[in-house]
Amino acid sequence: MKVFDMHCDTISALYEKRRRNEMAELRKNNLHLDIEKMKKGNYGLQTFALFVDRDAEDDCFCTAQEMLKLFREEMAKNSKEISQVFTYKDIEENEKIGKISALLSLEEGASYEKNPEMLHKFYEQGVRMATLTWNYENTLGYPNQFYNPLERDVWSTGETAGLKAKGFEMLEEMESLGIIVDVSHLSDGGFYDVAKYAKRPFLASHSNARGITPRAARNLTDDMIRILAEKGGVMGLNFCVSFVRENWRPGEEGALLSELIRQIKYIIHIGGEDCIGLGSDFDGIEEVPMEMQNAGELGILAETMEREGLRYHQIEKIFYGNVKRFLEENL
């Protein structure tokens, strides 16, 4: 089964390893995802996020640029197996010659929030997808609430607050450039602002269903799933255990495949079989699924989905078809 995955944090993880003077390369590493694992998992496309923690960096734009340089170096070293894509035609060309496609995204608007020219620079370098926030409020908007089960309180505010004035300006700029808007991490109010004012379809690269895991505020509500589907968008199944397990507590082992499939079936029931894809969050999550430890083992998920009653054409749509269709229409 071919794989089109909308989100991983592997480039950021490699960057952090090198900051610590550890040897780390995209071809083979001890992370969740590398080229060898992707080849084993039959990957057609992987979206690589340039994730920057704004509270840990003095200059988010410069840090993201350093990550992008690392990404390009790894693409050059492994050009026979993988290459960056800028358009849907590039994906088609890579498919013909058996190459993996690498799509660049930004995770955290702080990387470009200061000036639209920063966003233009990223676009010129091949970024084609971007979130507006991560887990912190920035000049563009607010993140979702994060429930801390140990303290039983809310870690951040902003669930109902929407985009700020600069956020609306940047939304318009993203759409004029052709950068796909990613609403994962965005507050509920921000989601509804994007849904109301965006002129093009948008996506949630790594978000699940809040109807199953209500404490995971980063997941989408039923209403959000319906709106996303109606507008031709797609959401990526996140493998993080706290996103799929009801009443999850810190320290628990990774998700069960049955829990992932429960999410899939629920999302199909709410939004239909055309709105769900993969958004693994590999190398951005601590606990990988117990029965599927890395990117090379995604075939196990496909086999389990079939045993659990999902039809073959539905599995194809979830593994690659829906994301491929979205990119064909919007990239």
Buried (B, 14 or more C-beta within 10 A) or exposed (E): BBBBBBBBBBBBBBBBBBEEEEEBBBEEBEBBBBBBBBBBBBBBBBBBBBBBBBEEBEEBBEBBBBBBEBBBEBBEBBEEBBBBBBEBEBBEBBBEEEBBBBBBBBBBBBBBBBEBEBBBBBBEBBBBBBBBBBBBBBEBBBBBBBBEEEEEEEEBEBBEBBBBEBBBEBBBBBBEBEBBBBBBBBBBBBBBBBBEBBEBBBBBBBBBBBBBBEBBBBBBBBBBBBBBBEBBBBBBBBBBBBBBBEEBEEEEEBBBBEBBBBBBBBBBEBBBBBBBBBBBBBBBBEBBBEBBEBBBBBBBBBEBBBEBEBEEEBBBBBBBBBBBBBBEEBB
